[in-house]
Each structure stands twice: as structure tokens, then as C-alpha cells.
Amino acid sequence: MSHACKRFSTVVTRRAMLQTSAAGFGGLALAGLLAELSRGADPSDRAGQNSLAADSGPLAPKAPHFPAKAKRVIFVFMHGGPSQVDTFDYKPLLERDDGKPLPFDKPRVVSSQTGNLLKSPWKFRQYGQCGAWVSDLFPNIARHVDDLCIINGMWGSNSRHGAALLELHTGSDTFVRPSMGSWINYGLGTESQNLPGFITVCPTLTHGGVNAYSSAFLPAVYQGTPIGNASIPADRAKIPFIASADNTPAGLQRLELDLANALSADQLSMTGPDSALEARIRSFELAYQLQTAAPEMQSVDGETAATQRLYGIDNPQTRNFGRQCLMARRFAERGVRFVQISHSYKWDQHGNLRADHGRNAMEVDQPIAALLTDLKQRGLLDDTLVLWGGEFGRTPVAQGGDGRDHNPQGYTMWLAGGGIRPGIRHGATDDYGYYAVENKVHLHDLHATMLHLMGLDHRRLTYRFAGRDFRLTDVHGEVVREILADPRA
């Protein structure tokens, strides 16, 4: 028996520990960690790049259903709903008919009273070899249009922030369901033993909050790990550690955790599976391992001055989101399977569109363009799927003078890398940008396509709960093959 296991036997025998911890997936995770110790693994070896052993529990790497085009996802979330007709969906008739009534019926469900057509305050220009139209809000992202697949025909089922945000993140606008990052980790496992497989940086505190990165009824080990929240600047957002880590020797921390794990396992033996407790066991163990890996992973101080300038970290306007984008690249290259960064909650312009959309775009344009540039230069864009967008778009008609209402009927998201066909526009809204009318892509279709690129068949990625099989796309969703680099794949 290894020295580590002898220390553990002073609290509870290893046999008893494995028996009691078998009550749930948290126990399986803990058993895997103990197995690593019993094989003589050095607990101080936490570089963050080691592959999990095949028998190391629910987070072990799993084979995809078929060869994957993407190994990881970076979701760049614009919370609040950016306006498609002011960004990536050029509408000449909207400019021509500014101030006139919409010549067809508005949808029945809107937030409040809306008025006549409102042209975009920004000019649109064509960029790249593909000639895509992009507004002056995003001059830096515009230079990457030949790498983008711009979906102008997106639509969702709900016009309210909370429900629409959950539909985007979980596939359901009415029930608590596992988030897309959790489904991917459930389907594929993690590439790193010592880092979370799903990280969300500065996630929103509103409109669903933790449910946007929850594992719901999936085992708790697949839940996203939040780094900070929307109220904390990115330079202060950290993965939480054991509070006394700096002052407590690693060996003593190990004994403390062994005792806590034994008590937790005893509780599980009496109560049966407990998702919250199982998650706590895993989170304590992961936090212990992260003490060495996470500080280096999170810090951007070691990046060159040129890289930091590229992301705009030297500029007060772009520093915060620039740091998020740079962290996303660092997490992705270290094996984190799903990374979300959020510009939250800023894009909800029912009024003051020109000033607020202008400020928002200024904060994110350079950092997002830098992320695309950096991924491409490092050879990571080919197998990293980048997804950009909000929970819905906005109306082409005015609200509150200089503003736009929520619009899930037709809006824009874009994708890049990871097996996506570059330099194309897919789908279209009507002449004024209200309804998706051509090659419509529902959020279920987006999820099905994302899973497909990760090597997962959305119809086969299921989990049985409460007597039925669930999946991210529920009973819906079709892979949008027209936007794949290889439609036959």
C-alpha cells in the first residue's frame, strides 16, 4: 500500500471508502483519484496536460460517435441581444424606408409598444474575398469574414431574456436542462486530468444564472466551473482554491481532504445519491489539484507584450473583455473542452441604441478579432469551433425613440473554425430584417450541428432520467450540412 493510502487508512479503510463512495458519480470520481494515488502517482504533478487513464471515472476521455472536426468549443456570448440589422445583416430597404410603418404584421409577442422602421446609425461595407457586409460597429472582426460562417436566418422560440438565454444554453426555454457544455463533457469526457472540462468566465448572474452552465440531471461532475461572475472584472476572476492553500503544506491539505471525503462518503452511504454532495467532493479534489495548474493557466502576465496589445489589454476600453478572450485561448490550448466568455449584460438597447451598441462593440471588437487571429496563428482554429451571438436579436422597428425591442424571429450568429465552411452567409431574414425566411436555423439545429462537429450524433447522445431519454435537442434538430466544410461528413 502506498504511503498516501496508509495515511488515508487512519481515517477509514480504503475498502470501506470505496464501498461507501460507490453511492454516486462523485464517489466514482473520488475512487479514481484514490486509484491514482494507490499506483504511486505524485499528487504534486499537476501540469494540467496529462490525459486521464481509461479507468478514471466519468470524466475519462470517450471516443466520439464518428471522427470529429472540432476538439473544443469557445462560445463568445453577447448577453442582451445584439441587433442583427446594425451588425451583420445589411438591409438597404430599411435605410430607404426609415420612419415608415412596417409593411407587414409584427409578431404578437413583444416586450412593449414599438413604432416605425428605424434605419441603422452605422454604415455597412463589404469585406474580404467573400464580400460579406459588416457594419462599422465591427471593423476588426470584419477583416476575418473569410473565416466566418454568418448565419442570418437564426430564430428561437422565446422573446424573454431568461427563457431565450436558457434555450440557447440548454435547448429548453421552459424546463431546467443540462447546458450544452455539460452535454459535450458527458459525451466526450475531458482532455485534462487537472483542469475542468467546462469553464465559463464571468458568467451572468441574471436570466437563469447558474442554470446556464448547470449539469441539471446529468451527473454533477459535468457542471461548468465558473471563474468569477458578471460583477467581477476579468483580472479578478479566479478559479476558487482552498482558502489556506498558500500557508498549508500539501500533505496536510491531503489529510484534511481525505477526512472531508470520508465524511461525505459516509453521508452518501446513508442518504443515497446526492448530486450537490457529489459535486462538492469532486470540486474539492479538483481545487486541490488546481493549485499548481490554475494560477499559471489563468495568468496572462507571461504573454508577450505584443500578444497583450493584440487583445487590447493595454487599453482601458478593451482590457476586460480582452483578458477574457486571451484566457479562453489559454484554456483551449490546455485541453478545456468547452469555454464560454460573456459580455454581460450589455446588449439590451430598448433605447439609446447608438451610444450603447457603439460602446459595447468598442469593448469586444478588437479582443474577438484578436482571438481569431491568435487561434489561427497557433494552428488551433482548425479544430476549435468559435461561436458568437446573443440569446436573440432586435427589431428593425423603433422602440423608445432610439432603441429596438427583443426579436427571436430572425437574427444573426456566426461560427468559425472547427469544420465550418468559411466565408459564407447562410440563411436570410426578410427585406427589413424581422423574420427569418430563408434556410432558417433554429437553436436546436445549431446545437445538433455543434455536436456533429464534435463527433457526436445529437440523436444518440442521450441520458435516461425520470423514465425517459433526454438529449440536448430534445425531439428536434437537424444538422445544417450546408455550413459544414465537408457536407458529406
N, C-alpha and C positions, 0 to 999 in steps of 0.2 A: 504493500500500500504506500502511495506517495506521501511525502511529508504533509502536503496540503490536505490530503484526506485524513491523515492522523489528527491534524488539528480539528478537522470537522467532527471527528468521532467523539470529541469531548462534549459536543452539544447533543448530537443524535447520531445513531449509527447510519452508515451510508445506505444499508439495506432498508432501514425504516424511512430514510429520506426519500429514496426512490419510490417506495410503496405509497407514501402519502402524497408525494408531489405528482403522482400519476393521475390525480383528480382532474387535471385540465391541461390546456396547452401551455399555460405559464409554467406548470410543473415540467412539461416536456422540454421547454427551453432551458430551465434550470438544470434538468438532468443532463442535457447536452453540455452545458458549461462545466458541470462536475466531471463529466466524462473526459473533457479536455484536460482537466487538472489531473485526473487519475492516470492519464497517459504521459504525465510528466511535462505537459505544456507549461511554458513560462508565462505566468499571468502578467508579467511586465512587458511582454512582447505585444504591443498594441499599435502596430504601424498603420492599421486601417486598410490594408490592401490584401490581407490573407483570405483565401477562399474558404468557405465553410466546408467541413467534412460532410460526406454524403449522409451520415447518420446523425447529424447535429440538430435535428428537430425541425419545426415548422418553417424556419427561415432559411433552410438549406436551399441552394440553387436547384431549380427544377427545369427540366427540358421543356421548351415551348412545344406547342402542337405541331408547328412546322417552322422552317427556317425564318428567323426574324430579320427584318431590315433595320430595326432600331433596338438598341440595348437599354435606352433610358429616355425619359421624358423631362423636359423643362417647360413648365406651364407658367407663362407670364400673364398674370391676371390683373385686368383693369377693372377694379371693383367700382360699380356705379353705373356702368353702361356707356361707353364712348359712342359718339354719333357716327354712324357709317357714312352719312351724306356730307360730313365735314372731314372725313379721313381718307377712306379707301374706295368709296362708291360715288363716282362722279356723275352728277345729274344736270346736264345743260338745261333741261326744261324747268328744273327747279329754280335755276338762276333767271331764266326768261320770265317765269310766271310768279316771281316774288310778289307777295302781298295778295295774290288771288286765292279764291276758295279752292280747296282740293276738289278735283272734278269727279271724284267717286266717293263712296261711303267710307267713313272711318270705322275702325273696329269698335265693337260695342264696349269693350272693357278698356278704359284708360284711367289714369290716376285722377285727372281733373279736367276742367274745360280747356280745350285747345282751339287755336284760331286758324288763320290762313297760312298759306305756304310761306316758308322762310328760307331764303337762299343762304348758302354758306358764306360766312365772312371771309373765308380763305380761298385763294386761287388754287386750282388744280393744274398739275403739269404731268407730262409723260416722261417716264424714266426707263432706262435700261433697254436692252435689245427687245424685250417683250412689249415695251411701250405702255406699261401699266400706268394708270392715272393715280396720283397720290397728291393730297393737298399739302400746302405749305406748312401745315402743322408738323409734318414728319419728314423734313428734308434729309435726315441721316438714314432713317430706315428706308426711305425711297431709293437710296443708292444700292439697296440689296434686293430690289424687286425681282431680279433674275434668279434669285434663290428662293423666292416666296411662292406659295400657292395661296392666292387670295380667294376666299370663299365669300362671295357676295350674296349667296342665297341661303344663309343660315336662318333658322327660325326655331322658336321654343314654344312652350305651352302656357307660360305664365307671365303676367305683366308686373308682378310684385317682386321687389328685390329679394326678400327672403326665400320665397318659393323658387324663383328663377335661379338664384345662386345655388340652391340645393340641387335643382335639376341639372345644372351644368356640372356640378361636382360629383353627384351621386346617381344621376339618372332618374330621380324621382322628385317631384315638386310637392308631394303630399305626405310621404312617409319618411322616417329615418332609415336610410340605407347606407351601405358601405360606400366610401368615397372611391373615386377612380384610382387614386394612388394605392389604396388598400387592396383593391382587386388585382392590380398589377403585381403587388408584392405577394399576394396569396397565390397567384398563378405562376410566378417565376422565382419567388424567393429573393434573397439578397445576394449581391456580389461580394459583400464585405462582412466579415465576422464582427468587426469592431465599430461599425457605423450604422446608423439607422438606414433602412432601405427606402424610407419615405420621409422627406423633410419638407416642412413648409415654413418659409421665412416671413416673419412679421404678418401672420395671418389675421384676417378680420376678426373683430370682436362682436360684430353685429350680423344680422341676417343669416342666422344659423350657427354662427360661431364655430365651436368645436365640431359640429356635425359635418362641416365642410371637409374635414380631414379625419373623421371618425371611421373606425372599422365596423361600427354598428354590431350586427350579429356575427360577423366574421371573428375568428379568434383575435384577442386583444393585441397580440404581437404584431398585427398588420396595421395598427393605427399609425397615423402620421406623427412625427416628432416636431412640435412647434419650436421655433427659435424666435424668442421674443413674441411680440404681437403688434397690432397696428398702431398702438400708442407709444411704442418704443422705437427710437431711432435705430437704424440698422447697425451702427457702430456699437450699440449697447445690447444688441440682441445676441444672446448666447445660449448654447445648449446647457441646461441646468446640470450642475455637478453636485456631488456630495459636498455639503457646506464646509466641512472641515478638511477637505482634500489636501489643501496646501500644508496643513500642520500635522496631519495624522499619517504615520507610516503605512505603506501599502499593506503590510502584513496584518496590522491591527484593523485596518479597514476590512480586510478579507474576513477576519474573525467576526467583526460586527455584522457584516452582510450574511455570513453563514448562520449566525444566530437569528437574524431577521427572517431569512429564508426558511429556517426550520420552523419558526413560529407561524409563518404564513402557510407553510405546507401542512402544519397541524390543523390550522383553521380550515384549509381546503378539505382535509380528511373528514371534518365534522360537518361542513356545510355543502360539500359537493362543488362542482364548477362555479367559479365566481370571476367573471370577466374582468372586473375592476381590480381584484386582488391579483389575478394572474398577470395583468398588465403591470402592476406595481412591482412584482417580482422581477419581471423582465427589465423594467426601466431602471431598477436599482443596479442590476447586474450590468446593463449597458452603460449606465453612468459611470460605474467603476472602471470599465474598460476604456471609456471615452476620455478619461483624464489626461492621457497622453496624446491620443489621436485628435481629439476635438480642438484643442487650442490652436494647433498648427493648421488644421483644416479650415477653421473659421477665420483666422487672421489673414488679412490681405497685406500686412506690413512687409512680408517678404517678396511681394510682387515688385517688379521693376517700376521705376518712376514713369516710364513710357506706358506701361500697362495701366497704371493708375490714372494717368492722364487720358488714356483711351476711353476708360469708363466714366470719366468726368468726376473722379473722386477729389480732384483739386478745385472743383467749382461748387460753391455752396448750393446752387440750384439743382445740380445733378448728383451731388455726393451721396445722398441717402439711397436713391434707387440704383446708382452706380455700384455701390457696395453690395447691394442685394444681387445684382446681375453677376458681379465678379464672384461672390460666394457661390452662386448657382453653378458657374463654370468649375470652380474648385470642387464642389460636392460631386458634380457629374463625373469628373475625371478620376475621382477616388471611389467610384463604384456605387454611389447612391442611385437607386433605380428610378425614383420619381422625386423631382424637386419642384416646388411651387414658390414663386415670388409674387408678392401682391403690392399693387399701388392702390392703397385702400384708405378710405372710402371717399374718392375724389371726383368721380366722373358723372355725378348725378346732377347735371345742369338743367334744372327746370327754369332757371333764369341766369342771367349773366354769362351766357354761353361764350362770348368772345374772350372775355378776360380769363374765365376759369378753365375752359378747354385749352386755351393758349398756355396758361401756366402749367397745367397737367402735362401737356405734350412736351414742354420745355424740360420738365423734370425727367422724362423717361426716354425721349427720342435718342439722345446720344448713348445712354447706357445700353439700350436694347440693340442698337446698331453695333456697339462695341462687342456685345455678347456674340452676335452672329459672326462678326469679323474674327474674334478670338477663337471660337469653336472651329471655324473653317481653317484658320492658320494652323491649328493644332491637330487637324485631321479628325476632329470629334463630330463635326456637323453631319458627316455621312451616316453615323449610327446614333445620332441624338435627334429626337423629334422635338422641335420647338413649337409650342402652341401659344398664340396671342389672342386675347379677346376679353370681353366682359360677359355679364350674365344676360344682357340683351343689348339692343341698340336704342336709337331715339327717333322720334317722329320728324318727318320733314315739314310739319306744320308747327307754328309758333305756340309757345306757352309762356305766359307772364312777360310778354314783350320780347325779350331777348333770351329765349330758352326753348327747350324741347322736352316733351314727355317721354316716358318709357315706351319702347317698341320692341316686342318679341316677334312681331310678324315678319320681319325681314331685316337682317343686319349682317355685319361682316366679322369674320375671324380669319386669321391666316396661320399657315403652318410652314415650316421649313425643315430641311434635313430629313434624316431617318426614313428614307424610302419614298418621300413625297416627290411628285413631279414638279420641278421648279419652273418659275417664270410663267405661270398660267393664272388665269382668273376662271373660277368655276362658279356657275350659277349667276343669277341676276335678280334684282328687285325690279319693280315697275318703273315707269318713267320718272317718278318723283322719289323713289326710294322708300316706300311704305311697306309693301308686301313682297315677300319672296315669290317669284312667279316662274322661274326657270331653273331646272336642276336643283330643286330645293334640298337642303341638307338639314335634317332635324338633329338635335343634340344626341339622340340615340344613334343616328348614323355616324356622327362624329366619334362617339365612343367606340362603336363597332370598328371603325377604320383605325383608330388609335390602337386598339387591342390587336387588330390584324397586323399592323406594322411591328408590334412587339412579339409576333409569332403566336398569338392567342386567338382562337376561334371564339367569338363572343357567345355563340350558342352552346359551346361546350364548357366554358368557364362558369361553372355553377357551384352553388353551395346550398345544401339542404338545411332548411330552418323552418320550424313551425309547420312541418308536414308538407312542404313544397320546395321545389328547387327555385333558387333565385339567381339572377345574373345582373350585371351592370346595366344591360339594355332591356331588362325585364322580358317582355314578349315582342319587342320591337327591334328596329335597327337593321340597316343594310350597309355593307362595306361600300364606300364610294370609290369604286375602282378607277374612275376617270381621273382621280387626283393622285394615283399611285404611279411611281416612276416605271414600274412594270405592272400593268393592269392584269396580267395573267397570273401574277404571283399570289 
